[in-house]
Amino acid sequence: MRWDGQKDGADRQQALPGLPGLVRSVRTPDFADVVFHEVNAKSVLNKVPGDGLPFNWTVNPYRGCTHGCTYCLTGDTPVLLADGRTKPIADLAVGEEVFGTSEGRYVVTRVRAHWETVKPAYRVTLSDGTQVVAGGDHRFLTDEGWKHVTPGRCDDFEERPYLVKGARLVGTGRFAAPPAQGEPYRAGYLWGAVRGGLPSHPDVLARVREYAGGRVPRENELVQWPTTPDEEWSKGFLAGLFDARGSSTGGELVLSSSDSAVFEAAVLALTRLRVSHVVEVRGVRIVGGLAERLRFLHLVCPVIPRGTAVEGMAVPVTSRLAVVSVESLGVTRTLYDITTGTGDFVANGLVSHNCFARNTHTYLDLDAGRDFDTQVVVKVNAVDVLKSQLRSKRWRREHVAMGTNTDPYQRAEGRYRLMPGIIRALADSGTPFSILTKGTVLSRDVPLLAQAASQVPVGIGVSLALLDRELQSGLEPGTPSPQARLELVRRVRDAGLPCGVFVAPVLPKLTDSEEGLDALLASIADAGATGVTVLPLHLRPGAREWFARWLVRERPDLVDDYRGLYARGSYVDARYRRWLTERITPLLRRHGLDARGKRDAVGVPGDDEGLWPEGSLPSSAPPAPVVQEQLTLL
């Protein structure tokens, strides 16, 4: 195989500057748009922070995952800043505050990383005239969850969800272009700020001085109104008046003035610019929701920040931003992307999925569970470093968990083949280990894992929430089908290896029926699973709002029930957990999955019992896998 990154003239921008231990950055035709950053790591066996997990050590030969995609936009795409203004994504810097979303509302978050790449570009056009140029792997939030710009596959089994004509995107709507701030705008701003009652705000005074040649005009100098004010003058006038007499309390934008001439000029200017408004006793109020408030702010560009008009506002559950077309531009473009603390941002009025930071490659997208950065760091010396660490006199041969951060059997493992050496090193040192993966590459190493199991305890974990293919595709898009995961369990069991299954998450009143659980456990038992862990739905911030949106759209009859069940926070009510335990116990017994059967059963963990209650762990399969799998909605 020829690695493109080794050719003369290869793209030098693919390297990560400052990445410790970087050997080379390479591409291969097998992985389109993926850059592998091969590094010599100093440590591979890492201590897990905190005390909440049933394992203390982990090994991650990769940082990032080739199951996932990159998500990029053209540099001129405006991003909504925390002060209510916008800035082109190319000009953003790490540390700047922007708007993301959390629990169904717009919240302020920070930019954690910012970079550029070159790839084929596509134009997405919406019914309100919005146009965004992005990479095919970029994702936007729709009223049916996150969707990529173009079709493709997230893994060997599933086609990823993508935008089609008529798909409805979620967001504020197209951002208005900012004013040119030429001479008409400047003249209008002086009229609005001075005649509106010049405030003492330093930024307002600075702009007034700049526009007036270094001085502050007096009100009696601005008496004769312009005879034919144009749109630019009107924008400047409204910006000045809003800086002088505007308010954004509770998200409402109001302009007021006791001067009747100023007040009438404001109404005329709003009418001229076609800004929706109503005249009230206390002033002129901008109406039309968040979209129109943002349009006003961006159209006129006041000096004083007005992020309060956005912060805390609800993200719409439904949207009229329908896709008209998705077309290839037929060229490659320089595209930009950012990482934020909330995992998303607002790009030209659309809630947009962000990338993962190149400098950390942490598995951040807990809602979707499938999205990793395609700038994949490969610890090419992982086997040698691990062997050295395992030889240390300080190593106590504690259990090592793999698959707790990034999937060790992602597709890249087929190229680098790091896991066989890691498995041999752990087994030869007498270190027990376990693996969580959805990757079918694991099948390659089943004989080796069986051999290792003769030396040390080896555990394999697979998660499986339900059998209903239609419901699964809506709740867990981008993940292998239930049948594919059951087949993986069978392959592992046929080799004589233990394989636990995590029935997670159980959705109250959706997947907790006796019939549904019975059929699921029957399939798990038939596949030969050696242990079962049952985990009810856990709604952490960042997942809660997406599930709520899905529930309102698909099952509005259950909204009140879920409000009650999750009234106290992320965990379901303790009474429901007890009820689920009572329901699941006889079913486990029926299928030989209880403690008295041939296999080990586990309980229903919750917050007050701890993550793993006493007696809940499969004795034959130490549970390195995910402790609480999140519902994959997006």
C-alpha positions as CSV (number, residue, x, y, z in Angstrom):
1,M,0.0,0.0,0.0
2,R,1.4,3.4,-0.9
3,W,1.0,6.0,1.8
4,D,0.3,9.4,0.1
5,G,1.8,11.3,3.0
6,Q,5.2,10.0,2.2
7,K,5.3,11.3,-1.4
8,D,7.4,14.3,-2.3
9,G,5.2,17.4,-2.2
10,A,2.7,15.9,0.2
11,D,0.4,18.3,2.0
12,R,2.4,19.6,5.0
13,Q,-0.7,21.1,6.6
14,Q,-1.9,17.6,7.5
15,A,0.6,17.4,10.3
16,L,-0.3,18.5,13.8
17,P,2.3,21.1,14.8
18,G,3.6,20.6,18.3
19,L,2.1,17.1,18.7
20,P,4.5,15.3,21.1
21,G,6.3,12.3,19.6
22,L,5.0,12.9,16.1
23,V,6.8,10.6,13.6
24,R,4.8,11.3,10.5
25,S,1.3,12.3,9.3
26,V,0.0,10.0,6.5
27,R,-3.0,9.4,4.3
28,T,-4.1,6.2,2.6
29,P,-6.7,5.7,-0.1
30,D,-8.5,3.1,2.2
31,F,-9.5,6.0,4.5
32,A,-10.8,9.0,2.5
33,D,-10.2,12.3,4.3
34,V,-8.5,10.7,7.2
35,V,-5.1,11.7,8.4
36,F,-3.2,9.3,10.7
37,H,-0.7,11.0,13.0
38,E,1.8,8.3,13.9
39,V,3.4,9.1,17.3
40,N,5.8,7.5,19.7
41,A,3.9,7.6,22.9
42,K,5.7,7.8,26.3
43,S,2.9,6.0,28.1
44,V,0.2,3.6,26.9
45,L,-1.0,2.1,30.2
46,N,-2.9,5.0,31.8
47,K,-4.5,5.5,35.2
48,V,-8.2,6.2,35.1
49,P,-9.0,9.4,37.1
50,G,-11.7,9.3,39.8
51,D,-13.1,6.5,41.9
52,G,-16.5,5.9,40.2
53,L,-15.5,3.1,37.8
54,P,-14.9,-0.6,38.5
55,F,-11.5,-0.4,36.8
56,N,-8.4,1.7,37.4
57,W,-6.4,1.3,34.3
58,T,-7.0,1.6,30.6
59,V,-5.0,1.2,27.3
60,N,-6.0,3.3,24.3
61,P,-3.7,2.6,21.2
62,Y,-5.7,5.3,19.3
63,R,-6.9,8.8,20.0
64,G,-9.8,9.5,17.6
65,C,-11.6,6.9,15.6
66,T,-12.1,6.1,11.9
67,H,-15.7,5.2,12.6
68,G,-16.4,8.9,12.6
69,C,-16.2,11.9,10.3
70,T,-14.9,15.5,10.0
71,Y,-17.3,18.4,9.9
72,C,-16.2,21.6,8.1
73,L,-17.5,24.9,6.8
74,T,-16.2,27.6,4.4
75,G,-14.2,30.3,6.2
76,D,-16.8,33.1,5.6
77,T,-19.6,31.2,7.4
78,P,-20.8,33.5,10.2
79,V,-20.8,32.0,13.7
80,L,-23.0,33.4,16.5
81,L,-20.9,35.0,19.2
82,A,-21.8,35.2,22.9
83,D,-22.3,39.0,22.5
84,G,-25.0,38.5,19.9
85,R,-22.7,39.5,17.0
86,T,-21.3,37.2,14.4
87,K,-17.8,36.4,13.1
88,P,-16.6,34.3,10.1
89,I,-15.5,30.9,11.3
90,A,-12.1,31.4,9.8
91,D,-11.5,34.4,12.1
92,L,-12.5,32.6,15.3
93,A,-9.8,32.0,17.9
94,V,-9.4,29.5,20.8
95,G,-11.0,30.9,23.9
96,E,-13.6,33.0,22.2
97,E,-17.2,32.7,23.5
98,V,-19.9,31.6,21.1
99,F,-23.4,30.2,21.4
100,G,-24.0,26.5,21.6
101,T,-27.0,24.5,22.9
102,S,-27.7,22.7,26.2
103,E,-30.9,21.2,27.5
104,G,-32.8,22.6,24.6
105,R,-31.7,26.2,25.1
106,Y,-29.0,28.5,23.6
107,V,-26.0,28.8,26.0
108,V,-22.6,30.4,26.0
109,T,-19.7,28.1,25.4
110,R,-16.0,28.6,24.5
111,V,-14.0,27.6,21.4
112,R,-11.6,24.9,22.4
113,A,-9.9,24.3,19.1
114,H,-9.8,25.8,15.6
115,W,-8.3,24.5,12.4
116,E,-8.6,24.2,8.6
117,T,-8.6,21.4,6.0
118,V,-9.1,21.0,2.3
119,K,-11.8,18.8,0.9
120,P,-14.7,18.6,-1.6
121,A,-17.4,21.2,-1.0
122,Y,-21.2,21.1,-1.1
123,R,-23.8,23.9,-1.1
124,V,-26.9,23.4,1.1
125,T,-29.7,25.8,0.2
126,L,-32.8,26.2,2.4
127,S,-36.3,27.5,1.8
128,D,-35.6,30.9,3.6
129,G,-32.7,31.6,1.2
130,T,-30.0,30.4,3.6
131,Q,-26.9,28.9,1.9
132,V,-24.1,27.1,3.6
133,V,-21.0,25.6,1.9
134,A,-19.7,22.6,3.9
135,G,-17.9,19.3,3.6
136,G,-20.0,16.2,2.9
137,D,-19.4,14.9,6.4
138,H,-20.6,18.0,8.1
139,R,-23.7,17.5,10.2
140,F,-26.6,19.9,11.0
141,L,-29.4,19.4,13.5
142,T,-32.8,18.6,12.0
143,D,-36.1,18.0,13.6
144,E,-35.2,14.3,13.2
145,G,-31.8,14.5,14.7
146,W,-28.3,15.1,13.4
147,K,-27.8,14.5,9.7
148,H,-24.8,14.6,7.4
149,V,-24.7,16.7,4.3
150,T,-24.2,13.7,2.0
151,P,-24.8,10.0,2.1
152,G,-22.1,7.6,3.3
153,R,-21.5,4.8,5.8
154,C,-20.6,5.3,9.5
155,D,-19.4,1.7,9.7
156,D,-19.6,-1.6,7.7
157,F,-23.3,-2.0,8.5
158,E,-25.2,1.3,8.6
159,E,-25.7,4.1,6.1
160,R,-25.5,7.4,7.9
161,P,-28.5,9.7,8.0
162,Y,-28.1,12.6,5.5
163,L,-29.9,15.6,4.2
164,V,-32.6,15.2,1.6
165,K,-35.0,17.7,-0.1
166,G,-37.6,18.7,2.5
167,A,-35.5,17.9,5.6
168,R,-36.1,20.6,8.2
169,L,-33.1,22.1,9.9
170,V,-33.2,23.6,13.4
171,G,-31.8,27.0,14.2
172,T,-32.5,30.7,14.3
173,G,-32.7,31.2,10.5
174,R,-30.3,33.0,8.2
175,F,-28.1,35.7,9.7
176,A,-28.5,39.2,8.1
177,A,-25.4,40.7,6.5
178,P,-23.8,43.4,8.7
179,P,-23.9,47.0,7.5
180,A,-21.0,48.4,5.4
181,Q,-20.5,51.3,7.9
182,G,-19.8,53.8,5.2
183,E,-20.6,57.5,5.4
184,P,-24.4,57.2,5.4
185,Y,-24.3,54.6,8.2
186,R,-21.9,56.8,10.2
187,A,-24.1,59.9,9.8
188,G,-27.2,57.9,10.8
189,Y,-25.4,56.5,13.9
190,L,-24.5,60.0,15.1
191,W,-28.1,61.1,14.8
192,G,-29.4,58.1,16.7
193,A,-26.9,58.2,19.5
194,V,-26.8,61.9,20.0
195,R,-30.5,62.7,19.5
196,G,-31.4,59.6,21.5
197,G,-29.6,60.9,24.5
198,L,-25.9,60.0,24.3
199,P,-25.0,57.4,27.0
200,S,-21.8,57.3,28.9
201,H,-20.9,53.9,27.7
202,P,-17.2,54.0,26.7
203,D,-17.6,52.0,23.5
204,V,-20.5,54.2,22.3
205,L,-18.5,57.3,23.0
206,A,-15.5,55.8,21.2
207,R,-17.6,55.1,18.1
208,V,-19.2,58.6,18.2
209,R,-15.8,60.2,18.3
210,E,-14.5,58.0,15.5
211,Y,-17.5,58.9,13.3
212,A,-17.4,62.6,14.1
213,G,-13.7,63.1,13.6
214,G,-12.5,62.9,17.2
215,R,-15.2,65.0,18.9
216,V,-18.7,64.4,20.3
217,P,-21.4,66.5,18.5
218,R,-23.9,68.4,20.5
219,E,-27.6,67.7,20.1
220,N,-28.3,71.2,18.7
221,E,-26.0,70.5,15.8
222,L,-28.3,67.7,14.7
223,V,-31.6,69.4,14.1
224,Q,-32.3,69.3,10.4
225,W,-33.4,65.7,9.5
226,P,-32.2,64.1,6.3
227,T,-34.7,64.6,3.5
228,T,-34.1,61.2,1.8
229,P,-32.6,58.8,4.4
230,D,-31.6,55.5,2.7
231,E,-31.3,52.0,4.2
232,E,-27.7,52.5,5.3
233,W,-28.5,55.7,7.1
234,S,-31.5,53.9,8.7
235,K,-29.3,51.1,9.9
236,G,-26.8,53.5,11.5
237,F,-29.6,55.6,13.1
238,L,-31.3,52.5,14.7
239,A,-27.9,51.3,15.9
240,G,-27.2,54.6,17.5
241,L,-30.6,55.0,19.0
242,F,-30.5,51.4,20.3
243,D,-27.1,52.0,22.0
244,A,-28.6,55.2,23.5
245,R,-32.1,54.1,24.5
246,G,-32.4,50.4,23.7
247,S,-32.9,47.5,26.1
248,S,-32.8,43.7,25.8
249,T,-34.4,42.7,29.1
250,G,-35.8,39.1,29.1
251,G,-34.7,38.7,25.5
252,E,-37.1,41.5,24.3
253,L,-35.6,44.3,22.2
254,V,-37.2,47.7,22.8
255,L,-36.3,51.2,21.5
256,S,-37.7,54.2,23.2
257,S,-37.4,58.0,23.1
258,S,-39.4,60.9,24.6
259,D,-38.5,63.0,21.5
260,S,-41.5,62.5,19.1
261,A,-39.3,63.3,16.1
262,V,-36.8,60.6,17.1
263,F,-39.5,58.1,17.9
264,E,-41.2,58.6,14.5
265,A,-37.9,58.3,12.7
266,A,-37.3,55.0,14.4
267,V,-40.6,53.6,13.3
268,L,-40.0,54.8,9.8
269,A,-36.5,53.2,9.8
270,L,-37.8,49.9,11.0
271,T,-40.5,50.0,8.3
272,R,-37.9,50.9,5.7
273,L,-35.8,47.9,6.7
274,R,-38.8,45.6,6.9
275,V,-38.1,44.7,10.6
276,S,-41.1,43.3,12.3
277,H,-42.2,45.6,15.2
278,V,-45.1,46.9,17.2
279,V,-45.6,50.4,18.7
280,E,-46.3,50.3,22.4
281,V,-46.7,52.8,25.2
282,R,-43.1,52.2,26.4
283,G,-41.5,52.2,22.9
284,V,-41.1,50.2,19.8
285,R,-40.7,46.4,20.3
286,I,-39.1,44.0,17.8
287,V,-41.4,41.0,17.3
288,G,-41.1,37.8,15.3
289,G,-39.1,35.7,17.8
290,L,-35.4,35.2,18.2
291,A,-34.8,35.0,14.4
292,E,-36.1,38.6,13.9
293,R,-34.3,39.9,17.0
294,L,-31.0,38.5,15.7
295,R,-31.8,39.9,12.2
296,F,-32.3,43.4,13.7
297,L,-29.0,43.2,15.7
298,H,-27.0,42.0,12.8
299,L,-28.6,44.3,10.3
300,V,-27.9,47.5,12.3
301,C,-24.8,46.4,14.4
302,P,-25.0,48.4,17.7
303,V,-21.9,48.8,19.8
304,I,-23.2,47.5,23.1
305,P,-23.3,43.7,23.3
306,R,-26.8,42.2,23.3
307,G,-26.1,38.5,23.9
308,T,-28.9,38.5,26.5
309,A,-31.3,38.5,23.7
310,V,-30.2,35.0,22.8
311,E,-28.9,33.4,26.0
312,G,-31.4,31.0,27.6
313,M,-33.8,31.2,24.6
314,A,-35.4,27.8,23.6
315,V,-34.1,25.9,20.6
316,P,-37.1,25.3,18.4
317,V,-38.5,21.8,18.4
318,T,-39.8,22.1,14.9
319,S,-38.5,24.3,12.1
320,R,-39.5,25.7,8.7
321,L,-35.9,25.8,7.5
322,A,-36.5,23.1,4.8
323,V,-33.8,21.9,2.5
324,V,-34.3,22.9,-1.1
325,S,-31.1,21.3,-2.5
326,V,-27.7,19.8,-1.7
327,E,-25.4,20.2,-4.6
328,S,-21.7,19.4,-5.2
329,L,-19.6,22.4,-6.2
330,G,-17.3,20.1,-8.0
331,V,-14.2,21.6,-6.4
332,T,-12.2,21.3,-3.2
333,R,-12.3,24.2,-0.8
334,T,-10.4,25.3,2.3
335,L,-12.9,24.5,5.1
336,Y,-12.7,25.4,8.8
337,D,-14.0,23.9,12.0
338,I,-14.0,24.4,15.7
339,T,-14.5,22.4,18.9
340,T,-16.8,23.9,21.6
341,G,-17.6,23.0,25.1
342,T,-21.2,22.1,24.2
343,G,-20.3,20.0,21.1
344,D,-22.1,22.4,18.8
345,F,-22.4,26.0,17.6
346,V,-24.7,28.2,15.5
347,A,-23.4,28.6,11.9
348,N,-25.4,31.1,9.7
349,G,-28.5,30.5,11.8
350,L,-28.2,26.6,11.8
351,V,-27.3,24.5,14.8
352,S,-24.2,22.8,13.6
353,H,-22.3,19.8,15.0
354,N,-18.7,20.6,15.8
355,C,-15.5,18.5,15.4
356,F,-13.4,17.1,18.2
357,A,-10.2,18.9,19.2
358,R,-7.1,17.7,17.4
359,N,-5.1,18.5,20.5
360,T,-7.0,16.1,22.7
361,H,-8.9,13.7,20.5
362,T,-11.2,12.9,23.4
363,Y,-14.3,10.9,22.8
364,L,-16.8,13.9,23.4
365,D,-20.0,13.0,21.5
366,L,-21.7,11.0,24.2
367,D,-25.1,11.6,22.6
368,A,-24.3,9.9,19.3
369,G,-21.6,7.5,20.5
370,R,-20.2,7.1,17.0
371,D,-18.5,10.3,16.2
372,F,-14.7,10.6,16.4
373,D,-12.3,13.1,14.8
374,T,-10.7,11.7,11.6
375,Q,-7.4,13.3,12.6
376,V,-6.5,10.0,14.3
377,V,-3.4,9.7,16.5
378,V,-1.9,6.3,16.3
379,K,0.5,5.2,19.0
380,V,2.7,3.1,16.7
381,N,5.0,2.1,19.5
382,A,2.1,1.1,21.8
383,V,3.2,-2.5,22.1
384,D,6.8,-1.8,23.0
385,V,5.8,0.9,25.5
386,L,3.2,-1.3,27.1
387,K,5.6,-4.2,27.5
388,S,8.0,-1.9,29.3
389,Q,5.3,-0.5,31.6
390,L,4.1,-4.0,32.4
391,R,7.7,-5.1,33.4
392,S,7.8,-2.3,36.1
393,K,8.1,-3.6,39.6
394,R,5.4,-1.1,40.5
395,W,2.8,-2.8,38.3
396,R,0.4,-4.9,40.4
397,R,-1.4,-6.6,37.5
398,E,-4.6,-4.8,38.0
399,H,-7.5,-5.2,35.6
400,V,-7.0,-3.2,32.4
401,A,-10.0,-1.9,30.5
402,M,-10.0,-1.2,26.7
403,G,-12.7,0.5,24.7
404,T,-13.5,2.9,27.5
405,N,-12.5,6.0,25.5
406,T,-11.8,5.1,21.8
407,D,-12.6,1.8,20.1
408,P,-9.5,-0.4,19.9
409,Y,-11.1,-2.3,17.1
410,Q,-12.0,0.6,14.8
411,R,-11.3,0.2,11.1
412,A,-7.8,1.6,11.5
413,E,-6.8,-1.4,13.5
414,G,-7.1,-3.5,10.4
415,R,-4.2,-1.4,9.0
416,Y,-2.0,-1.0,12.1
417,R,-2.7,-4.3,13.9
418,L,-1.7,-3.0,17.3
419,M,-4.2,-5.1,19.3
420,P,-2.5,-8.5,18.8
421,G,0.7,-7.3,20.4
422,I,-1.2,-5.6,23.2
423,I,-3.2,-8.7,23.9
424,R,0.0,-10.8,24.0
425,A,1.8,-8.3,26.3
426,L,-1.1,-8.2,28.8
427,A,-1.5,-12.0,28.8
428,D,2.2,-12.7,29.1
429,S,2.5,-10.3,32.0
430,G,-0.4,-12.0,33.9
431,T,-2.6,-8.9,33.6
432,P,-6.4,-9.5,33.3
433,F,-8.2,-7.3,30.7
434,S,-11.5,-6.7,29.0
435,I,-12.6,-5.1,25.8
436,L,-15.7,-3.1,24.7
437,T,-16.1,-2.7,21.0
438,K,-18.7,-2.7,18.3
439,G,-16.1,-3.2,15.6
440,T,-16.2,-6.4,13.6
441,V,-12.4,-6.3,13.4
442,L,-12.4,-8.0,16.8
443,S,-13.3,-11.3,14.9
444,R,-9.8,-11.4,13.6
445,D,-8.3,-11.7,17.0
446,V,-10.8,-14.1,18.5
447,P,-8.3,-17.1,18.4
448,L,-5.7,-14.9,20.0
449,L,-8.1,-13.8,22.7
450,A,-9.1,-17.4,23.4
451,Q,-5.4,-18.2,23.8
452,A,-5.0,-15.2,26.2
453,A,-7.9,-16.4,28.2
454,S,-6.0,-19.5,29.1
455,Q,-3.5,-17.3,30.9
456,V,-5.5,-14.5,32.4
457,P,-9.2,-13.5,32.8
458,V,-10.5,-11.9,29.6
459,G,-13.8,-10.2,29.3
460,I,-15.7,-9.0,26.2
461,G,-18.7,-6.6,26.4
462,V,-21.4,-5.8,23.8
463,S,-24.3,-3.4,24.2
464,L,-27.7,-4.1,22.9
465,A,-30.8,-2.0,23.8
466,L,-33.6,-3.5,21.8
467,L,-34.5,-5.7,18.8
468,D,-37.0,-3.5,17.0
469,R,-35.1,-2.4,13.9
470,E,-37.3,0.5,13.1
471,L,-37.1,1.9,16.6
472,Q,-33.4,1.2,16.8
473,S,-32.7,3.1,13.6
474,G,-34.5,6.2,15.0
475,L,-33.0,6.0,18.5
476,E,-29.5,4.8,17.6
477,P,-28.6,5.9,14.1
478,G,-25.1,5.1,12.9
479,T,-24.7,2.0,15.1
480,P,-24.6,-1.7,14.0
481,S,-27.9,-3.4,13.8
482,P,-29.1,-5.6,16.7
483,Q,-28.6,-8.7,14.6
484,A,-25.0,-7.7,13.8
485,R,-24.2,-7.3,17.5
486,L,-25.9,-10.6,18.4
487,E,-23.7,-12.3,15.7
488,L,-20.6,-10.7,17.3
489,V,-21.7,-12.2,20.7
490,R,-22.1,-15.6,19.0
491,R,-18.6,-15.5,17.5
492,V,-17.0,-14.6,20.8
493,R,-18.9,-17.4,22.6
494,D,-18.2,-20.0,19.9
495,A,-14.5,-19.4,20.8
496,G,-15.2,-20.2,24.4
497,L,-14.8,-16.6,25.6
498,P,-17.1,-14.9,28.1
499,C,-19.2,-12.1,26.5
500,G,-21.4,-9.9,28.6
501,V,-24.3,-8.0,27.1
502,F,-25.4,-4.6,28.3
503,V,-29.1,-4.1,27.9
504,A,-28.8,-0.4,27.8
505,P,-30.6,1.8,27.9
506,V,-34.0,0.6,28.8
507,L,-36.5,3.4,27.9
508,P,-39.4,3.7,30.3
509,K,-42.8,2.9,28.6
510,L,-41.0,2.4,25.2
511,T,-38.7,-0.6,25.5
512,D,-39.6,-1.9,29.0
513,S,-42.6,-4.0,28.1
514,E,-42.5,-7.6,29.4
515,E,-42.9,-8.9,25.8
516,G,-40.0,-6.7,24.5
517,L,-37.6,-7.5,27.3
518,D,-38.5,-11.2,27.1
519,A,-37.7,-11.3,23.3
520,L,-34.5,-9.4,23.8
521,L,-33.2,-11.6,26.6
522,A,-34.2,-14.7,24.6
523,S,-32.1,-13.5,21.7
524,I,-29.2,-12.7,24.1
525,A,-29.4,-16.1,25.7
526,D,-29.6,-17.8,22.3
527,A,-26.4,-16.0,21.3
528,G,-24.7,-17.5,24.4
529,A,-24.0,-14.3,26.4
530,T,-22.3,-15.0,29.8
531,G,-23.7,-12.0,31.6
532,V,-26.4,-9.3,31.4
533,T,-26.4,-5.8,32.8
534,V,-29.6,-3.9,32.7
535,L,-29.3,-0.1,32.6
536,P,-32.3,2.3,32.5
537,L,-32.1,5.4,30.4
538,H,-29.8,8.0,31.9
539,L,-30.4,11.6,30.6
540,R,-27.3,13.7,31.2
541,P,-27.2,17.4,30.2
542,G,-26.5,17.4,26.5
543,A,-28.6,14.3,25.8
544,R,-31.7,15.3,27.7
545,E,-32.8,18.0,25.3
546,W,-32.4,15.8,22.2
547,F,-34.4,13.0,23.7
548,A,-37.1,15.5,24.8
549,R,-37.3,16.8,21.2
550,W,-37.6,13.2,19.8
551,L,-40.2,12.4,22.5
552,V,-42.3,15.5,21.7
553,R,-42.3,14.6,18.0
554,E,-42.7,10.9,18.2
555,R,-44.5,10.1,21.5
556,P,-46.1,13.3,22.9
557,D,-48.3,11.1,25.0
558,L,-45.3,10.2,27.1
559,V,-43.9,13.7,27.8
560,D,-45.7,14.1,31.1
561,D,-44.6,10.7,32.2
562,Y,-40.9,11.4,31.5
563,R,-41.1,14.7,33.3
564,G,-42.2,12.9,36.4
565,L,-39.7,10.1,36.0
566,Y,-36.7,12.4,35.5
567,A,-37.9,15.3,37.7
568,R,-34.9,15.0,40.0
569,G,-32.1,15.0,37.5
570,S,-30.3,12.7,35.1
571,Y,-31.3,9.4,36.7
572,V,-34.7,7.9,36.5
573,D,-36.8,7.8,39.7
574,A,-35.7,5.2,42.2
575,R,-39.2,3.7,42.2
576,Y,-38.9,3.0,38.5
577,R,-35.6,1.2,39.0
578,R,-37.1,-1.0,41.7
579,W,-40.0,-1.7,39.3
580,L,-37.6,-2.6,36.5
581,T,-35.7,-4.9,38.8
582,E,-38.9,-6.7,39.7
583,R,-39.8,-7.0,36.0
584,I,-36.4,-8.1,34.8
585,T,-35.6,-10.7,37.5
586,P,-38.1,-13.4,36.5
587,L,-37.2,-12.9,32.8
588,L,-33.5,-13.4,33.6
589,R,-34.4,-16.5,35.4
590,R,-36.6,-17.8,32.6
591,H,-33.7,-17.6,30.1
592,G,-31.0,-18.9,32.4
593,L,-29.4,-15.5,32.8
594,D,-29.9,-15.2,36.6
595,A,-27.4,-16.0,39.3
596,R,-28.9,-19.5,39.7
597,G,-28.7,-20.2,36.0
598,K,-25.7,-21.1,33.9
599,R,-24.7,-17.5,33.4
600,D,-24.1,-14.5,35.6
601,A,-26.8,-11.9,36.0
602,V,-26.4,-8.3,37.0
603,G,-28.7,-5.7,38.5
604,V,-30.2,-2.3,37.6
605,P,-27.7,0.3,38.8
606,G,-28.7,3.8,39.7
607,D,-27.3,6.9,41.4
608,D,-28.0,6.1,45.0
609,E,-26.9,2.4,44.7
610,G,-23.6,3.3,43.0
611,L,-22.7,2.6,39.4
612,W,-22.1,-1.1,40.1
613,P,-24.1,-2.5,43.1
614,E,-22.6,-5.3,45.1
615,G,-23.0,-8.6,43.3
616,S,-23.7,-7.0,40.0
617,L,-20.5,-7.8,38.2
618,P,-20.2,-10.9,36.0
619,S,-17.6,-13.1,37.7
620,S,-16.4,-14.5,34.4
621,A,-16.1,-11.2,32.6
622,P,-14.6,-8.2,34.4
623,P,-16.6,-5.2,33.0
624,A,-14.2,-2.9,31.4
625,P,-16.9,-1.7,29.1
626,V,-19.0,1.3,29.3
627,V,-20.6,1.7,32.7
628,Q,-23.6,3.6,31.6
629,E,-24.3,3.7,27.9
630,Q,-26.0,6.8,26.6
631,L,-29.1,6.8,24.4
632,T,-27.9,7.5,20.9
633,L,-30.5,9.8,19.4
634,L,-28.5,12.0,17.1
